Amino acid sequence: MNTPRPATRTHHPRPAHLPPPAPRPATAARIRAWAELLRAPALFTVPGDVLAGAAATGRPPTRHTALAAGASLCLYEAGMALNDWADRTEDAAVRPHRPLPSGRIRPGAALAAAGALSAAGLALAACAGRRTLALAVPLTATVWAYDLGLKHTPAGPPAMATARALDLLLGAAATTGTPRPALAPATVLAAHTLTVTLVSRREAEGGSSAAPLAALAAAGALTAVLAGRRPTGTLLGRHRPTPAPADALRTALAASYATAYARPLAHAVLNPSPQLTQRAVGGGIRATIAVQGALAARAGAPATAVLTAALAPLAARLARKVSTT
C-alpha cells in the first residue's frame, strides 16, 4: 500500500508594495531587552556633545565630525552594556526587572557587546583623524574604569564628568584637528554632568537633600553661563560676533535647561524621596540636550543648536516606550 505524498506548496513571492511582516513576539521582546540594556532614549543626549564641540571651533561640521559622532554613540552604548554587566549582582537584588538579572540577555552577550562597541568606536575615531583617536582612547579607558571600579568611589562623579568633556572635545578635534577651542564648553558640560552624577548616587534610597541642593545651586550658575553672551574675539584667526538669532535661541535653551533640571531638583530638595530624586536625575539627563544646544548657540551656530534641541522630543517619545530604570 503506497503512502500518499503530501501536497507540495507553491511559493508565492511577497508583493513588493506590502509592508514586511511584523517581528515575531520573541524577536520583538529581544529587541526591547537590548533597547533597555543600551538605554535607547538616552542615546539622543550623545550627538550634541560632538556637535557642540564642532560649533566651538567656528567651522561647519564635516565628514570627520560625523565619524566622531558615530564613535561617540558607540562608546556611550559600550558604557551602557558594561554598566549592567558590572552591576548584574546588585541589579538582581534591587532591579530584578533589568535585562540581565531577568534572564532576557545573557551576561556574556552584554560584555561582548561592550567590547565590540568599544572597538567600533575607536575604529570610527581613527577614521576621523589621529587627534580624534588620541581623545577617544582616554575616553574609552575612562568609560571602562568608571563601570568596572570607579563608579562607587569618590572618583566616580569626576570620571563621568571627564568622559562627557572628552566626548565634546572629540567634535572639535575631528572638525579642525585641535580640541583647544572647545575647552570652555567642555568644562560647562562636565560641570552639569558632575551634578547629575552626584545626585544619582542616592537615587535608589533618597533621604538626603544635600546633593540635590548643591546641584540646584550649580544649575542656577550654569543657567547664567548658558544665557550669557560669549565674548567676541578672534577664534582660529576669524572674528565671529554672535548672530542675533543665536542670542535668542541661546536664551530660550538656557531657560529650557533651568525648567527641565532646576524644577525637579527643587522638588527633591523639599522631599528627598527615591522617586523624586530619580525624577531629578532623569531631568538632569534630559537637560543635557539643552546644555549642548545652548553651547552651540553661544558659539554662534544656531542651526546646530536647533538640530541638537530637536533631539529632545524624540528622546522623550522613546522614553515613554522603553524603560531606562
C-alpha positions in Angstrom: 0.0 0.0 0.0 1.5 3.2 -1.1 1.6 6.2 1.2 0.2 9.3 -0.5 2.7 12.1 -1.0 2.0 15.4 0.9 0.8 18.1 -1.4 3.7 20.4 -2.4 3.3 24.1 -1.5 3.8 26.6 -4.2 5.9 29.6 -3.0 4.4 32.9 -3.9 6.8 35.8 -3.5 5.5 38.7 -1.3 4.4 41.7 -3.3 6.9 44.5 -3.1 4.3 47.1 -2.1 3.3 45.2 1.0 5.0 46.1 4.3 7.3 43.5 5.9 5.7 41.1 8.3 5.7 42.1 12.0 8.5 40.7 14.0 7.8 37.5 16.0 6.9 38.1 19.6 10.3 36.6 20.7 12.2 38.8 18.3 10.3 41.9 19.5 10.9 41.0 23.1 14.6 40.6 22.4 14.8 44.0 20.7 13.1 45.6 23.6 15.5 43.9 26.0 18.5 45.3 24.2 16.9 48.7 23.9 16.5 48.7 27.7 20.1 47.5 28.3 21.5 50.2 26.0 19.2 52.9 27.4 18.0 53.8 23.9 16.2 57.0 24.9 19.4 58.4 26.5 21.2 57.8 23.2 19.7 61.1 21.9 21.8 63.0 24.5 25.0 61.9 22.9 25.3 63.5 19.4 25.0 67.0 20.9 28.4 66.6 22.6 30.2 66.3 19.3 28.0 69.0 17.6 28.7 71.5 20.5 32.4 70.8 20.2 32.3 71.3 16.5 30.4 74.6 16.9 33.0 75.9 19.3 35.6 75.8 16.5 33.6 78.2 14.3 33.7 75.8 11.5 30.8 73.9 10.0 30.6 70.1 10.7 32.5 67.9 8.3 32.6 64.3 7.4 35.1 63.8 10.2 32.6 65.3 12.6 30.0 62.7 11.6 32.6 60.0 12.2 33.3 61.4 15.6 29.6 61.4 16.4 29.4 57.7 15.4 32.4 57.0 17.6 30.7 58.8 20.5 27.5 56.8 20.1 29.4 53.5 20.0 31.4 54.4 23.1 28.3 55.6 25.0 26.5 52.4 24.3 29.5 50.3 25.2 29.4 52.0 28.6 25.7 51.2 29.0 26.2 47.5 28.3 29.3 47.3 30.5 27.4 49.1 33.3 24.7 46.5 33.5 27.3 43.7 33.2 29.3 45.1 36.2 26.1 45.7 38.2 24.4 42.4 37.5 24.7 41.1 41.0 23.4 44.3 42.6 20.6 44.6 40.0 19.5 41.1 40.8 18.6 42.3 44.3 17.2 45.8 43.7 16.3 45.9 40.0 15.4 42.3 39.0 13.4 43.5 36.1 16.6 44.7 34.2 17.5 42.6 31.1 20.5 40.7 32.7 19.0 39.6 36.1 15.7 38.8 34.4 17.5 36.5 32.1 16.4 38.2 28.9 20.0 38.9 27.9 23.0 36.7 28.9 25.8 38.5 30.8 28.3 37.2 28.3 26.4 38.8 25.5 26.4 42.1 27.3 30.1 42.0 27.9 30.8 41.0 24.3 28.6 43.9 23.1 30.6 46.3 25.3 33.8 45.1 23.8 32.5 45.2 20.2 31.1 48.7 20.6 34.3 50.0 22.1 36.3 48.6 19.2 33.9 50.1 16.7 34.1 53.5 18.5 37.8 53.5 18.4 37.8 52.5 14.7 35.5 55.3 13.8 37.6 57.8 15.8 40.7 56.6 13.9 38.9 57.3 10.6 38.2 60.8 11.9 41.9 61.6 12.4 44.8 61.0 14.8 43.8 63.8 17.1 40.3 62.4 17.4 41.7 58.9 18.2 44.1 60.5 20.7 41.0 61.7 22.6 38.9 58.5 22.0 41.5 56.3 23.7 41.3 58.0 27.1 37.6 58.4 26.7 37.3 54.6 26.3 39.6 54.0 29.2 37.5 56.4 31.4 34.3 54.6 30.5 35.7 51.2 31.3 37.4 52.4 34.5 34.2 54.0 35.7 32.0 51.0 35.2 34.4 48.4 36.5 35.8 50.2 39.5 35.3 53.9 40.0 31.5 54.1 40.0 31.1 53.5 43.7 34.1 55.5 44.8 34.6 59.3 45.3 36.4 59.3 41.9 33.2 58.2 40.2 31.4 61.5 39.5 34.6 63.3 38.3 35.3 60.3 36.0 31.8 60.6 34.5 32.3 64.4 34.1 35.6 63.8 32.4 34.1 61.3 30.0 31.5 63.9 28.9 34.1 66.6 28.5 36.3 64.3 26.3 33.2 63.5 24.3 32.6 67.1 23.5 36.3 67.7 22.7 36.0 64.9 20.1 33.8 67.1 18.0 36.4 69.9 18.0 39.3 67.7 17.2 37.5 65.9 14.4 36.4 69.2 12.8 39.6 71.2 12.9 42.3 68.9 14.3 42.6 70.6 17.7 40.3 70.4 20.8 41.6 73.7 22.2 38.6 76.0 21.1 36.2 73.7 22.9 37.8 73.6 26.4 35.4 76.2 27.8 32.2 74.5 26.7 33.6 71.1 27.7 34.1 72.5 31.2 30.4 73.6 31.3 29.2 70.2 30.2 31.4 68.5 32.6 30.1 70.6 35.5 26.5 69.7 34.6 27.4 66.0 34.3 29.1 66.2 37.7 25.9 67.5 39.4 23.7 64.8 37.8 26.1 62.0 38.8 26.4 63.2 42.4 22.6 63.3 42.7 22.3 59.8 41.1 24.4 58.2 43.8 21.5 58.3 46.2 18.6 57.9 43.8 17.8 54.4 45.0 17.5 55.2 48.7 17.0 59.0 48.7 16.9 60.5 52.2 19.3 63.4 51.8 18.7 66.8 50.3 22.4 67.8 50.4 23.2 66.6 46.8 20.1 68.0 45.2 20.6 71.3 47.0 24.2 71.6 45.8 23.1 70.6 42.3 20.3 73.2 42.4 22.9 75.9 43.2 25.2 74.7 40.4 22.3 74.6 37.9 21.5 78.2 38.7 25.1 79.2 38.0 25.2 77.1 34.8 21.9 78.7 33.6 23.5 82.1 33.9 26.6 81.0 32.0 24.5 79.4 29.2 22.3 82.5 28.9 25.2 84.9 28.9 26.7 86.2 25.7 30.0 84.6 24.6 32.8 87.2 24.4 33.5 88.1 20.8 37.0 88.0 19.6 39.4 86.1 17.4 38.8 82.3 17.1 41.1 80.4 14.8 42.1 83.7 13.2 38.5 84.7 12.5 36.3 87.4 14.2 33.0 85.8 15.0 30.3 88.1 16.5 27.3 86.1 17.8 24.3 86.4 15.4 21.1 87.8 16.8 19.1 84.5 16.2 21.7 82.6 18.2 21.3 85.1 21.0 17.5 84.5 21.2 17.9 80.7 20.8 20.6 80.6 23.5 18.4 82.4 26.0 15.5 80.0 25.2 17.6 76.9 25.6 19.1 78.2 28.9 15.5 78.7 30.2 14.7 75.2 28.9 17.6 73.8 30.9 16.5 75.5 34.1 13.0 74.3 33.7 14.0 70.7 32.9 16.6 70.4 35.7 16.1 73.0 38.4 12.4 72.3 38.9 12.8 68.5 39.8 15.9 69.4 41.8 13.8 71.8 43.9 11.2 69.0 44.5 14.0 66.6 45.6 15.3 69.2 48.0 12.0 69.6 49.6 11.2 65.9 49.7 14.4 63.7 49.0 12.4 60.5 48.4 13.8 57.9 46.0 11.0 58.7 43.5 11.7 62.5 43.4 15.4 62.0 43.4 15.1 59.7 40.4 13.0 62.3 38.7 15.7 64.9 39.3 18.3 62.6 37.8 16.1 61.9 34.8 15.5 65.6 34.4 19.3 66.2 34.5 19.9 63.6 31.8 17.3 65.1 29.5 18.6 68.7 30.3 21.9 67.7 28.8 20.4 68.3 25.4 19.5 71.9 26.3 23.1 72.4 27.6 24.5 71.2 24.3 22.1 73.3 22.2 22.8 76.4 24.3 26.5 75.9 24.0 26.2 75.7 20.2 24.0 78.8 20.1 26.5 80.6 22.4 29.2 79.7 19.9 27.2 81.4 17.1 25.9 78.2 15.4 22.0 78.5 15.6 21.5 75.7 13.0 23.5 73.3 15.1 21.6 74.4 18.2 18.2 73.8 16.6 19.3 70.4 15.3 20.5 69.4 18.8 17.4 70.7 20.5 15.2 68.7 18.1 16.6 65.5 19.6 14.8 66.2 23.0 11.2 65.4 21.9 12.5 62.3 20.2 14.2 61.2 23.4 11.0 61.9 25.4 8.9 60.0 23.0 11.1 56.9 23.1 11.4 57.1 26.9 7.6 56.5 27.1 8.1 53.2 25.3 11.4 51.9 26.7 12.3 51.7 30.4 15.7 53.0 31.4 15.5 52.3 35.2 
